[in-house]
Amino acid sequence: MSRRDDQRVADIIDAAAELKVIIDQGRRSFDADPILQRAAERLLEIIGEAANSLTAETTGRYPDVPWRDITRLRVVLAHHYHRVDAAQVWAIAADDVPKLVASFAGEHD
């Protein structure tokens, strides 16, 4: 059974909330713990996969969201794991993901 767009957006928001828990532990903890780094990568993969499955109608409602970048990140994380830079993962999780969630503000509270 296929998931609806509203469920996929909820998946994005849920993964972002879990990323916030990691980010809230601080950069020092993140840098020192490869498990936190892998967890962040996995959550970004989930966000990318959910974004990749959204219809054009839904993505069109959020023209400021860099959908292509989000879905490409998933490909890098899943298939080019040896090229993943923990500092970039941190920056995306700490800076870009909160902006993504803000795009949905008010619709999925």
Secondary structure as UniProt FT lines:
FT   HELIX           5..24
FT   HELIX           27..32
FT   HELIX           34..52
FT   HELIX           56..60
FT   TURN            63..64
FT   HELIX           67..79
FT   HELIX           81..83
FT   HELIX           86..91
FT   HELIX           92..96
FT   HELIX           97..103
FT   TURN            104..107
//
